[in-house]
Amino acid sequence: MPEITPLPSDIAHIIQLAIAPVFTLAGIGALLNVMANRLARVVDRWRALEEGLAAEDETSRRVHHTELGVLDRRMVYIHRAIALCTLAALMICLVIILLFTGQLIAIPVAAAVSILFVVSMSLLVVALVSFYIEVTIASRILRVTRAVLEAGKTGKTGT
């Protein structure tokens, strides 16, 4: 079987086809950066609460244990989102590899590329849902804190 030597125009065409997945990869990278920063903030808050837990009275300890439980839930969701985004990025990398491999070696890759791209987008959708849940949990806690602060300004003790 003779070796197929790709023409420069063939390579240019494959690079054109790979541009969309590369932009998708860049977008996923930006999402991963945001998610990693959120995870870092949650971990920092966790460590700060855990460090001061022993020196607190029973009431404060209970409140902080509740917050630690919320932080734990947030970490689970954000970690899941990061893992799924990373898998989506890996699938996109495989799509790019297959696009070039299919040009260099005469094998049909269209079905594999399509399947990998659909899998990647599915992983990204689930990751974004997990990220949304984490953001929702965080914003609920902020609303409670805001209500407590406003009650303190008006002199009310209950909500």
VOMI-388584 format. One line per field, with one value per atom (N, C-alpha, C): residue number from 0; residue in one letter; atom name; x, y, z. Coordinates in steps of 0.02 Angstrom, whole numbers, plus 50000, padded with zeros to 5 digits. Each point is the difference from the previous one (the first is absolute). Layout:
<nodes>
k (NUM/...)
r (A/...)
a (CA/...)
u (X/...)
v (Y/...)
w (Z/...)
</nodes>
This chain:
<nodes>
k (0/0/0/1/1/1/2/2/2/3/3/3/4/4/4/5/5/5/6/6/6/7/7/7/8/8/8/9/9/9/10/10/10/11/11/11/12/12/12/13/13/13/14/14/14/15/15/15/16/16/16/17/17/17/18/18/18/19/19/19/20/20/20/21/21/21/22/22/22/23/23/23/24/24/24/25/25/25/26/26/26/27/27/27/28/28/28/29/29/29/30/30/30/31/31/31/32/32/32/33/33/33/34/34/34/35/35/35/36/36/36/37/37/37/38/38/38/39/39/39/40/40/40/41/41/41/42/42/42/43/43/43/44/44/44/45/45/45/46/46/46/47/47/47/48/48/48/49/49/49/50/50/50/51/51/51/52/52/52/53/53/53/54/54/54/55/55/55/56/56/56/57/57/57/58/58/58/59/59/59/60/60/60/61/61/61/62/62/62/63/63/63/64/64/64/65/65/65/66/66/66/67/67/67/68/68/68/69/69/69/70/70/70/71/71/71/72/72/72/73/73/73/74/74/74/75/75/75/76/76/76/77/77/77/78/78/78/79/79/79/80/80/80/81/81/81/82/82/82/83/83/83/84/84/84/85/85/85/86/86/86/87/87/87/88/88/88/89/89/89/90/90/90/91/91/91/92/92/92/93/93/93/94/94/94/95/95/95/96/96/96/97/97/97/98/98/98/99/99/99/100/100/100/101/101/101/102/102/102/103/103/103/104/104/104/105/105/105/106/106/106/107/107/107/108/108/108/109/109/109/110/110/110/111/111/111/112/112/112/113/113/113/114/114/114/115/115/115/116/116/116/117/117/117/118/118/118/119/119/119/120/120/120/121/121/121/122/122/122/123/123/123/124/124/124/125/125/125/126/126/126/127/127/127/128/128/128/129/129/129/130/130/130/131/131/131/132/132/132/133/133/133/134/134/134/135/135/135/136/136/136/137/137/137/138/138/138/139/139/139/140/140/140/141/141/141/142/142/142/143/143/143/144/144/144/145/145/145/146/146/146/147/147/147/148/148/148/149/149/149/150/150/150/151/151/151/152/152/152/153/153/153/154/154/154/155/155/155/156/156/156/157/157/157/158/158/158)
r (M/M/M/P/P/P/E/E/E/I/I/I/T/T/T/P/P/P/L/L/L/P/P/P/S/S/S/D/D/D/I/I/I/A/A/A/H/H/H/I/I/I/I/I/I/Q/Q/Q/L/L/L/A/A/A/I/I/I/A/A/A/P/P/P/V/V/V/F/F/F/T/T/T/L/L/L/A/A/A/G/G/G/I/I/I/G/G/G/A/A/A/L/L/L/L/L/L/N/N/N/V/V/V/M/M/M/A/A/A/N/N/N/R/R/R/L/L/L/A/A/A/R/R/R/V/V/V/V/V/V/D/D/D/R/R/R/W/W/W/R/R/R/A/A/A/L/L/L/E/E/E/E/E/E/G/G/G/L/L/L/A/A/A/A/A/A/E/E/E/D/D/D/E/E/E/T/T/T/S/S/S/R/R/R/R/R/R/V/V/V/H/H/H/H/H/H/T/T/T/E/E/E/L/L/L/G/G/G/V/V/V/L/L/L/D/D/D/R/R/R/R/R/R/M/M/M/V/V/V/Y/Y/Y/I/I/I/H/H/H/R/R/R/A/A/A/I/I/I/A/A/A/L/L/L/C/C/C/T/T/T/L/L/L/A/A/A/A/A/A/L/L/L/M/M/M/I/I/I/C/C/C/L/L/L/V/V/V/I/I/I/I/I/I/L/L/L/L/L/L/F/F/F/T/T/T/G/G/G/Q/Q/Q/L/L/L/I/I/I/A/A/A/I/I/I/P/P/P/V/V/V/A/A/A/A/A/A/A/A/A/V/V/V/S/S/S/I/I/I/L/L/L/F/F/F/V/V/V/V/V/V/S/S/S/M/M/M/S/S/S/L/L/L/L/L/L/V/V/V/V/V/V/A/A/A/L/L/L/V/V/V/S/S/S/F/F/F/Y/Y/Y/I/I/I/E/E/E/V/V/V/T/T/T/I/I/I/A/A/A/S/S/S/R/R/R/I/I/I/L/L/L/R/R/R/V/V/V/T/T/T/R/R/R/A/A/A/V/V/V/L/L/L/E/E/E/A/A/A/G/G/G/K/K/K/T/T/T/G/G/G/K/K/K/T/T/T/G/G/G/T/T/T)
a (N/CA/C/N/CA/C/N/CA/C/N/CA/C/N/CA/C/N/CA/C/N/CA/C/N/CA/C/N/CA/C/N/CA/C/N/CA/C/N/CA/C/N/CA/C/N/CA/C/N/CA/C/N/CA/C/N/CA/C/N/CA/C/N/CA/C/N/CA/C/N/CA/C/N/CA/C/N/CA/C/N/CA/C/N/CA/C/N/CA/C/N/CA/C/N/CA/C/N/CA/C/N/CA/C/N/CA/C/N/CA/C/N/CA/C/N/CA/C/N/CA/C/N/CA/C/N/CA/C/N/CA/C/N/CA/C/N/CA/C/N/CA/C/N/CA/C/N/CA/C/N/CA/C/N/CA/C/N/CA/C/N/CA/C/N/CA/C/N/CA/C/N/CA/C/N/CA/C/N/CA/C/N/CA/C/N/CA/C/N/CA/C/N/CA/C/N/CA/C/N/CA/C/N/CA/C/N/CA/C/N/CA/C/N/CA/C/N/CA/C/N/CA/C/N/CA/C/N/CA/C/N/CA/C/N/CA/C/N/CA/C/N/CA/C/N/CA/C/N/CA/C/N/CA/C/N/CA/C/N/CA/C/N/CA/C/N/CA/C/N/CA/C/N/CA/C/N/CA/C/N/CA/C/N/CA/C/N/CA/C/N/CA/C/N/CA/C/N/CA/C/N/CA/C/N/CA/C/N/CA/C/N/CA/C/N/CA/C/N/CA/C/N/CA/C/N/CA/C/N/CA/C/N/CA/C/N/CA/C/N/CA/C/N/CA/C/N/CA/C/N/CA/C/N/CA/C/N/CA/C/N/CA/C/N/CA/C/N/CA/C/N/CA/C/N/CA/C/N/CA/C/N/CA/C/N/CA/C/N/CA/C/N/CA/C/N/CA/C/N/CA/C/N/CA/C/N/CA/C/N/CA/C/N/CA/C/N/CA/C/N/CA/C/N/CA/C/N/CA/C/N/CA/C/N/CA/C/N/CA/C/N/CA/C/N/CA/C/N/CA/C/N/CA/C/N/CA/C/N/CA/C/N/CA/C/N/CA/C/N/CA/C/N/CA/C/N/CA/C/N/CA/C/N/CA/C/N/CA/C/N/CA/C/N/CA/C/N/CA/C/N/CA/C/N/CA/C/N/CA/C/N/CA/C/N/CA/C/N/CA/C/N/CA/C/N/CA/C/N/CA/C/N/CA/C/N/CA/C/N/CA/C/N/CA/C/N/CA/C/N/CA/C/N/CA/C)
u (50042/49958/50045/49993/50042/49982/50051/49990/49969/49951/49966/50036/50024/50033/49950/49982/49950/50028/49959/50018/49994/50036/49993/49928/49963/49930/49958/50017/49964/50013/50063/50018/49964/49998/49966/49926/49970/49929/49989/50044/49993/50009/50047/50010/49936/49969/49937/49946/49997/49951/50014/50064/50019/49992/49988/49994/49941/49942/49942/50013/50026/50015/50053/50047/50052/49968/49954/49965/49958/49969/49962/50046/50059/50050/50022/50008/50018/49945/49937/49944/49996/50011/50000/50057/50057/50056/49983/49964/49979/49951/49954/49953/50037/50049/50040/50036/50023/50033/49952/49940/49949/49982/49990/49980/50056/50062/50056/50006/49988/50001/49945/49940/49945/50017/50028/50020/50052/50048/50052/49970/49951/49968/49961/49966/49964/50048/50055/50050/50031/50014/50027/49951/49936/49949/49995/50003/49997/50057/50060/50059/49994/49976/49992/49950/49944/49950/50026/50032/50025/50054/50041/50054/49975/49946/49974/49947/49982/49945/50011/50060/50013/49994/50014/50001/49931/49949/49935/49953/49949/49949/49954/49956/49958/49954/49971/49954/50037/50057/50040/50024/50018/50024/49945/49938/49945/49987/50003/49989/50055/50061/50055/50000/49976/49992/49949/49947/49950/50031/50039/50033/50050/50035/50047/49963/49940/49959/49982/49983/49984/50062/50056/50062/50018/49987/50013/49957/49937/49955/50025/50021/50025/50062/50045/50061/49983/49951/49980/49977/49957/49973/50054/50042/50051/50053/50016/50049/49971/49937/49968/50002/49985/50000/50070/50051/50069/50018/49983/50015/49966/49936/49963/50026/50018/50030/50067/50038/50065/49989/49952/49985/49975/49959/49976/50059/50047/50060/50041/50006/50037/49966/49933/49964/50012/50001/50013/50071/50048/50068/50001/49963/49995/49969/49950/49970/50053/50040/50052/50051/50021/50047/49972/49937/49968/49994/49986/49995/50066/50056/50065/50019/49987/50017/49962/49936/49959/50026/50034/50029/50066/50038/50066/49995/49952/49990/49930/49995/49936/49952/49972/49949/49941/49940/49941/49994/49998/49997/49938/49959/49943/49953/49985/49955/50031/50064/50034/50004/50016/50004/49932/49947/49932/49981/50013/49983/50039/50065/50041/49978/49981/49977/49934/49954/49936/50012/50044/50017/50030/50045/50031/49949/49954/49949/49952/49987/49958/50034/50064/50038/50001/50008/50000/49933/49945/49933/49992/50019/49994/50046/50060/50046/49969/49970/49969/49940/49963/49945/50028/50053/50031/50027/50031/50025/49942/49945/49941/49974/49999/49976/50046/50066/50048/49989/49991/49988/49935/49949/49936/50007/50036/50011/50036/50051/50038/49957/49957/49958/49946/49976/49951/50030/50061/50035/50009/50016/50008/49935/49944/49935/49983/50016/49988/50042/50063/50044/49975/49978/49974/49938/49956/49940/50019/50050/50023/50028/50038/50028/49946/49950/49946/49958/49991/49962/50039/50066/50041/49996/49992/49995/49934/49947/49934/49986/50043/49991/49959/49978/49961/50047/49978/50041/49979/49941/49975/49995/49987/49992/49929)
v (49941/50059/50062/50043/50060/50049/50034/50050/50062/50028/50060/50061/50042/50061/50057/50031/50053/50062/50030/50062/50058/50054/50059/50025/49995/50022/49955/49934/49954/50018/50014/50019/50065/50048/50063/49988/49954/49984/49969/49955/49968/50051/50046/50053/50042/50015/50037/49961/49934/49959/49998/50003/49995/50066/50054/50066/50000/49976/50001/49960/49938/49965/50035/50034/50036/50058/50036/50053/49972/49943/49967/49982/49975/49983/50061/50056/50063/50021/49993/50017/49956/49936/49953/50017/50020/50020/50060/50048/50059/49980/49954/49975/49965/49959/49965/50049/50055/50051/50030/50017/50027/49950/49937/49949/49986/49998/49988/50057/50062/50057/49995/49979/49991/49945/49945/49946/50024/50039/50026/50044/50041/50043/49959/49948/49956/49965/49976/49966/50048/50061/50050/50014/50007/50012/49940/49940/49938/50000/50015/49999/50052/50059/50053/49981/49971/49978/49943/49953/49941/50019/50049/50022/50031/50040/50034/49962/49941/49962/49981/49980/49976/50055/50062/50056/50033/49976/50032/49970/50039/49974/49952/49966/49947/50027/50059/50029/50016/50034/50017/49936/49951/49937/49967/50000/49971/50037/50066/50041/49985/49995/49987/49928/49953/49931/49999/50039/50004/50029/50053/50030/49952/49962/49950/49948/49982/49953/50029/50064/50033/50004/50017/50003/49931/49948/49933/49985/50018/49989/50040/50062/50041/49969/49973/49969/49939/49962/49941/50021/50051/50022/50032/50042/50034/49950/49952/49948/49959/49983/49962/50041/50064/50043/50003/50006/50002/49934/49945/49934/49991/50019/49993/50047/50061/50046/49973/49972/49972/49942/49957/49945/50027/50052/50031/50027/50032/50026/49943/49946/49942/49972/49998/49976/50046/50065/50048/49990/49987/49985/49938/49950/49939/50015/50045/50020/50031/50045/50033/49949/49955/49948/49958/49980/49958/50038/50065/50038/49998/50008/49998/49929/49952/49930/49975/50018/49979/50028/50056/50029/49966/49981/49970/49926/49966/49928/49992/49964/49992/49956/50028/49964/50047/49973/50042/50020/50064/50024/50042/50011/50045/49978/49935/49976/50008/49982/50007/50072/50045/50072/50025/49980/50022/49975/49936/49971/50034/50009/50032/50072/50035/50069/50002/49956/49996/49981/49952/49981/50059/50036/50058/50053/50014/50051/49976/49935/49973/50007/49984/50009/50073/50044/50072/50022/49975/50018/49978/49939/49975/50040/50018/50040/50068/50031/50066/49995/49947/49990/49994/49962/49992/50068/50038/50066/50046/49997/50040/49982/49937/49979/50028/49998/50027/50075/50036/50072/50015/49960/50008/49989/49949/49988/50059/50025/50057/50062/50013/50060/49995/49940/49991/50019/49980/50017/50075/50033/50072/50035/49975/50030/49994/49944/49991/50049/50006/50047/50071/50019/50067/50012/49950/50006/50010/49965/50007/50069/50025/50068/50053/49993/50049/49997/49940/49994/50034/49996/50032/50076/50027/50073/50026/49962/50022/49981/49960/49980/49938/49968/49938/49942/49952/49941/49940/49998/49944/50021/49950/50016/49997)
w (50000/50000/50000/49951/49996/50055/50024/50053/49970/50034/49976/50028/49955/50021/49994/50055/49996/49964/49961/49966/50048/49988/50044/50005/49945/50002/50044/50002/50044/50073/50017/50068/50019/49955/50014/50013/49962/50010/50070/50020/50066/50055/49990/50051/50005/49943/50001/50038/49989/50035/50076/50018/50070/50038/49965/50033/50050/49980/50045/50064/49995/50062/50043/49967/50039/50038/49969/50035/50058/49988/50054/50057/49983/50050/50040/49967/50034/50048/49978/50043/50061/49990/50057/50048/49972/50042/50043/49972/50038/50055/49984/50051/50056/49982/50051/50046/49972/50041/50050/49978/50045/50054/49980/50048/50051/49976/50046/50050/49978/50047/50052/49979/50048/50050/49975/50045/50050/49977/50045/50055/49982/50050/50051/49977/50045/50048/49973/50041/50051/49979/50046/50057/49983/50052/50047/49971/50040/50051/49977/50044/50054/49983/50050/50054/49980/50049/50043/49968/50036/50051/49981/50044/50065/49995/50058/50038/49977/50029/50073/50018/50068/50053/49980/50048/50009/49966/50002/50052/50018/50045/49961/50036/49970/49946/50010/49950/49936/50006/49941/49965/50038/49972/49958/50026/49963/49934/50003/49940/49949/50023/49954/49974/50040/49976/49943/50007/49946/49937/50009/49942/49968/50042/49973/49958/50022/49961/49932/49999/49936/49956/50030/49962/49971/50038/49976/49938/50003/49942/49940/50012/49945/49969/50043/49974/49957/50020/49960/49931/49996/49935/49957/50030/49960/49977/50043/49980/49942/50004/49946/49935/50005/49941/49969/50042/49975/49966/50031/49971/49933/49995/49938/49946/50018/49951/49974/50045/49980/49952/50014/49953/49933/50002/49937/49960/50034/49966/49970/50036/49973/49938/50001/49941/49940/50012/49946/49973/50044/49978/49955/50019/49958/49932/50000/49936/49955/50028/49960/49975/50044/49980/49944/50006/49948/49934/50003/49938/49962/50036/49967/49980/50044/49986/49939/49996/49943/49934/50003/49939/49982/50050/49987/49983/50030/49988/49971/49947/49965/50040/50054/50039/50009/50000/50010/50074/50013/50069/50014/49950/50007/50057/50003/50052/50069/50006/50065/50022/49953/50016/50024/49965/50018/50070/50012/50065/50056/49990/50052/50013/49947/50009/50039/49984/50036/50073/50012/50069/50038/49966/50032/50019/49955/50014/50056/50001/50053/50068/50002/50062/50022/49951/50015/50028/49972/50025/50073/50015/50069/50047/49976/50040/50015/49950/50011/50048/49997/50048/50070/50009/50065/50025/49955/50017/50021/49964/50017/50069/50016/50067/50054/49988/50049/50010/49945/50005/50036/49987/50034/50075/50020/50072/50031/49966/50026/50006/49951/50003/50053/50014/50054/50067/50011/50062/50006/49943/50001/50016/49974/50015/50073/50031/50071/50040/49981/50035/49993/49941/49988/50044/50005/50041/50073/50024/50069/50010/49953/50005/50001/49957/49998/50064/50027/50063/50056/49998/50051/49996/49939/49991/50027/49992/50023/50072/50029/50070/50009/49944/50005/50012/50037/50014/49958/49974/49959/49929/49955/49929/49980)
</nodes>
